[in-house]
Amino acid sequence: MKRIVLTGGGTAGHVTPHLALLPHLLAAGYDVHYIGTENGIEHGMIAALEGVTYHSVKSGKLRRYFDWQNFTDPFRVIAGAFQSAHLMRKLKPDVCFSKGGFVSVPVVFGAWLNHVPTLCHESDLTPGLANKICARFAKKVATTFPECAEALGKKGIFTGTPLRPQLFHGNREKGLAMSGLSPDLPILLMMGGSQGAQSVNNALRAALPRLLPHMQVFHLCGKGNIDDSLKGLAGYYQVEFLSDELPDALAAADLILSRAGANALCEFQALGKPMLLVPYPKGASRGDQILNAASFEKRGLARVMAQENMTADSLADALLKLLEDGDSLREALKAAPPADGTQAVLKLIEEIQQ
């Protein structure tokens, strides 16, 4: 039986591609082990899954800014590298697959020390700091964006992102029943991540008087962001977040308003949904969402609005234009290279073992 070690964490985006690969790896007969942190998001998403053995190691965050923990975290990374190296010697896996995030650094280094071939995956247009370090010890780096593969040289391979199969089994009728929205008017789905996107939430709600005559709004607003004053408004449905029901909401949606996280963009592309993207501004992140959105816009797969240019009126104008251009955007999305990189990544996992 072949054995694989998976790693990655810190955000859900570093974990969800593993969930897409997992059924295929188990079906192929792999003995699957996951190395993550004890308290990270990856522990909550992976540790209880059937067919996966979870191992915890220490890890420190790799920051680009001053923090007192910058003086202690390198020692946690070193401790995690020793723990990971010990685990690799004990497990003797055939291959390691890393999705990035700070926990991946000691794990990939531990794999390299034990001559375990590693495949990394980078979701964003430019590699994050953890993946920049991990790429030195990896055989190949799979990428979501063609620009990233090009920048990584011989190690970079454009594959797309592994996407969860249940994403493609959403039911439009269930989405309509859940929201109480009508099948007779287009539906805009707004997604801002698990915490929501306050600036976009506020602008969208202020734009409702102009939007609702032309479209309905299914608003995933984030935890604690329900607006009680809008409850019962015809054509508007708000909910904090969705988990198992998200594929049904996506099936019901005709248009998307969203931030520009790489995994979400690939999901929207794979489903052929015309999208308006409002990426996190540079001050709120390392600027990766701005680059992700620009790549999609350049390839004709999305419309983009900078947060600093967003008002209720400018957002309403952009969404009404998105509705008008919906058919041409759907054609462009249909003609683009596949966004679902599941099979391409599985093939690379097999190839780097040879």
C-alpha positions in Angstrom: 0.0 0.0 0.0 1.3 3.4 -0.9 1.5 6.1 1.8 1.1 9.8 1.3 1.6 12.7 3.7 -0.6 15.8 3.2 0.2 19.2 4.8 -1.0 22.8 4.8 -2.9 25.1 7.0 -3.4 28.5 8.5 -6.5 29.3 6.4 -9.3 27.2 4.8 -7.8 27.9 1.4 -4.8 25.8 2.4 -7.0 22.9 3.4 -10.0 22.6 1.0 -8.0 21.3 -2.0 -6.9 18.4 0.2 -10.6 17.6 0.7 -11.0 17.5 -3.1 -8.1 15.1 -3.5 -8.9 12.8 -0.5 -11.7 10.6 -2.0 -9.5 9.9 -5.1 -6.4 9.1 -2.9 -8.4 6.7 -0.7 -10.0 5.1 -3.8 -6.5 4.6 -5.2 -5.6 2.7 -2.1 -3.3 5.3 -0.4 -2.7 5.2 3.3 -3.3 8.9 4.0 -1.6 10.9 6.8 -1.9 14.6 7.5 0.6 16.7 9.4 -0.7 20.0 10.7 -0.8 22.1 13.9 -2.7 21.2 17.0 -4.9 24.3 17.1 -5.0 25.4 13.5 -8.0 25.5 11.2 -6.6 22.4 9.5 -7.1 20.3 12.7 -10.8 21.2 12.8 -11.3 20.4 9.1 -9.2 17.2 8.8 -8.6 15.4 12.1 -12.0 13.8 12.4 -12.2 12.6 8.8 -12.4 8.8 8.2 -9.4 7.3 6.4 -7.0 10.0 7.6 -4.4 9.8 10.4 -3.7 13.3 11.8 -0.3 14.2 13.4 0.4 17.6 15.1 3.7 19.4 15.0 4.9 22.8 16.2 5.0 25.7 13.8 5.6 29.4 13.9 4.0 32.0 11.6 6.2 33.6 8.9 5.5 37.3 9.1 6.7 40.1 6.9 6.1 42.7 9.6 7.4 43.4 13.1 6.0 41.3 15.9 7.6 40.2 19.2 6.7 36.6 18.3 9.2 36.9 15.4 11.9 36.2 18.0 10.3 33.0 19.3 8.6 31.5 16.2 11.8 30.5 14.4 12.5 28.1 17.3 9.0 26.7 16.9 9.7 26.2 13.2 12.9 24.4 14.0 11.2 22.2 16.6 8.5 21.4 14.0 11.2 20.5 11.5 12.7 18.0 13.9 9.2 16.6 14.7 8.4 16.3 11.0 11.7 14.7 10.2 11.1 12.1 12.9 7.5 11.5 11.6 8.8 11.0 8.0 11.4 8.5 9.2 8.7 6.7 11.1 6.0 6.8 8.4 8.3 6.3 5.4 5.8 7.8 3.0 6.1 7.4 -0.8 5.2 11.1 -1.4 4.3 14.4 0.3 1.8 16.9 -1.0 1.9 20.4 0.5 -0.7 23.1 0.0 1.3 25.9 1.7 0.7 28.0 4.8 3.3 28.3 7.6 2.9 24.7 8.9 4.1 23.3 5.6 7.6 24.6 6.0 8.9 22.2 8.7 6.9 19.3 7.1 8.4 19.8 3.6 11.9 20.3 5.0 11.4 17.1 7.0 10.4 15.3 3.9 13.4 16.6 2.0 15.8 15.4 4.8 14.3 11.9 4.4 14.4 11.9 0.6 10.6 11.9 0.3 9.5 13.5 -3.0 7.3 16.5 -2.5 4.7 18.3 -4.7 3.7 21.8 -3.6 0.6 23.6 -4.8 0.4 27.4 -5.0 -3.1 28.9 -5.3 -2.2 32.6 -5.8 -0.7 34.4 -8.8 2.6 34.9 -6.8 3.9 32.4 -4.4 3.4 33.1 -0.7 6.4 33.2 1.6 5.9 29.6 2.9 5.7 28.2 -0.7 8.8 30.2 -1.7 10.7 28.4 1.0 9.1 25.0 0.3 9.7 25.2 -3.5 13.5 24.8 -2.8 12.9 21.4 -1.3 10.1 20.3 -3.7 10.3 18.3 -6.9 7.5 20.3 -8.6 5.1 23.1 -7.8 1.6 22.9 -9.2 -0.1 26.3 -9.7 -3.6 27.7 -10.1 -2.4 30.6 -12.4 -0.3 30.2 -15.6 1.7 33.4 -14.6 2.8 31.7 -11.4 4.0 28.5 -13.2 6.0 30.7 -15.5 7.6 32.6 -12.6 8.7 29.4 -10.9 10.6 28.2 -14.0 11.3 24.5 -14.5 9.6 23.4 -11.3 6.3 25.3 -12.0 3.4 23.4 -13.7 0.0 25.1 -14.4 -2.7 22.6 -13.2 -5.6 24.6 -11.8 -6.9 23.9 -8.3 -8.3 20.7 -6.9 -12.1 21.3 -6.5 -14.5 19.5 -4.2 -16.7 17.2 -6.3 -19.8 18.1 -4.4 -19.5 21.6 -5.7 -20.8 20.3 -9.1 -23.8 18.6 -7.6 -25.7 21.6 -6.3 -29.5 21.7 -6.8 -31.0 25.0 -8.1 -34.5 24.1 -6.7 -33.0 23.5 -3.3 -31.2 26.8 -3.4 -34.4 28.6 -4.4 -36.4 26.9 -1.6 -33.7 27.7 1.0 -33.7 31.4 0.1 -37.3 31.9 -0.8 -36.2 33.7 -4.0 -38.0 33.4 -7.3 -36.9 31.5 -10.5 -38.2 34.4 -12.6 -35.6 37.0 -11.9 -31.8 36.7 -12.0 -30.1 36.0 -8.7 -26.8 37.6 -7.5 -24.9 35.7 -4.9 -22.6 37.8 -2.7 -19.8 35.9 -0.9 -17.3 37.6 1.4 -15.7 34.6 3.2 -16.5 33.2 6.6 -16.0 36.6 8.3 -17.9 38.5 5.6 -16.6 41.6 3.9 -18.0 44.6 5.7 -17.3 47.3 3.1 -18.9 45.2 0.3 -21.8 44.2 2.6 -22.5 47.9 3.3 -22.2 49.1 -0.3 -24.4 46.2 -1.5 -27.1 46.9 1.0 -27.1 50.6 0.1 -27.4 49.6 -3.6 -30.4 47.4 -3.1 -33.1 50.0 -4.1 -31.4 50.2 -7.6 -30.7 46.5 -7.9 -33.9 44.8 -6.8 -36.0 45.8 -9.7 -33.5 43.9 -12.0 -32.2 41.1 -9.8 -32.6 39.3 -6.5 -29.8 39.2 -3.9 -28.7 36.0 -2.0 -26.3 37.6 0.5 -23.7 35.4 2.5 -22.8 38.2 4.8 -20.4 36.6 7.4 -20.7 35.8 11.0 -22.5 38.4 13.1 -23.4 40.6 10.0 -27.1 40.0 9.6 -29.0 43.3 9.2 -32.3 43.0 11.1 -33.8 46.0 9.3 -33.7 44.2 6.0 -35.4 41.0 7.2 -38.4 40.2 5.0 -37.4 42.6 2.2 -38.8 41.0 -1.1 -36.0 39.8 -3.4 -33.3 39.8 -0.7 -32.1 36.9 1.4 -29.3 37.1 4.0 -27.5 34.3 5.9 -24.3 34.4 7.8 -22.6 31.5 6.0 -23.3 28.1 4.4 -21.5 24.8 4.5 -23.2 21.8 3.0 -25.8 24.0 1.3 -23.3 26.2 -0.5 -23.4 24.1 -3.8 -27.2 24.6 -3.8 -26.8 28.4 -3.4 -24.2 28.4 -6.2 -26.5 26.4 -8.4 -29.3 29.0 -7.9 -27.0 32.0 -8.6 -26.8 33.6 -12.0 -24.1 36.2 -11.0 -21.5 36.4 -8.3 -20.1 39.3 -6.3 -17.1 38.3 -4.3 -13.6 38.9 -2.9 -10.8 37.4 -5.0 -9.5 34.4 -3.1 -7.9 32.0 -5.6 -9.9 28.9 -4.6 -13.2 30.7 -4.8 -12.3 32.1 -8.2 -11.6 28.7 -9.6 -14.9 27.4 -8.2 -16.8 30.2 -9.9 -14.9 29.7 -13.2 -15.6 25.9 -13.1 -19.3 26.6 -12.6 -19.3 29.2 -15.4 -20.6 32.1 -13.2 -20.1 35.7 -14.4 -18.4 37.5 -11.5 -17.6 41.0 -10.2 -14.6 40.9 -7.9 -13.7 43.4 -5.2 -10.3 42.2 -4.0 -8.9 42.9 -0.6 -6.9 46.1 -0.8 -3.1 46.0 -0.4 -3.1 47.2 3.2 -5.4 44.3 4.3 -3.4 41.5 2.7 -0.1 41.0 0.8 -1.9 42.1 -2.4 -2.4 38.6 -3.8 -6.2 39.1 -4.3 -5.5 42.2 -6.4 -3.2 40.1 -8.7 -5.6 37.2 -8.8 -8.5 39.5 -9.9 -6.3 41.3 -12.4 -5.4 37.9 -14.0 -9.0 36.9 -14.4 -9.9 40.3 -15.8 -7.1 40.2 -18.3 -8.2 36.8 -19.5 -11.8 38.1 -19.9 -13.2 35.9 -17.1 -14.3 38.5 -14.7 -15.0 42.2 -14.0 -13.1 43.9 -11.2 -13.8 46.9 -8.9 -11.2 48.4 -6.6 -12.5 48.7 -3.0 -11.4 52.4 -2.9 -13.7 53.1 -5.9 -16.7 51.3 -4.5 -19.8 53.3 -3.5 -23.4 52.2 -3.5 -23.9 53.8 -7.0 -20.6 52.6 -8.6 -21.4 49.1 -7.3 -24.9 49.2 -8.6 -23.7 50.4 -12.0 -21.1 47.6 -12.2 -23.6 44.9 -11.2 -26.2 46.0 -13.7 -23.4 46.0 -16.4 -22.4 42.5 -15.2 -26.1 41.4 -15.7 -26.0 42.9 -19.2 -22.7 41.2 -20.2 -23.6 37.9 -18.5 -23.9 35.9 -21.7 -20.5 37.0 -23.2 -18.8 36.3 -19.9 -20.4 32.8 -19.7 -19.0 32.1 -23.2 -15.5 33.2 -22.1 -15.6 31.1 -19.0 -16.7 28.1 -21.0 -13.8 28.5 -23.5 -11.1 29.0 -20.8 -8.8 26.1 -19.8 -10.4 23.9 -17.1 -10.2 25.4 -13.6 -10.6 22.1 -11.8 -7.0 20.8 -11.4 -7.9 17.6 -9.4 -6.9 15.1 -12.1 -3.8 17.1 -13.1 -2.6 17.2 -9.5 -3.2 13.5 -8.9 -1.2 12.7 -12.1 1.7 14.8 -10.8 1.6 13.1 -7.4 2.1 9.8 -9.2 4.8 11.2 -11.6 7.1 12.6 -9.0 7.4 9.2 -7.3 9.0 7.7 -10.4 
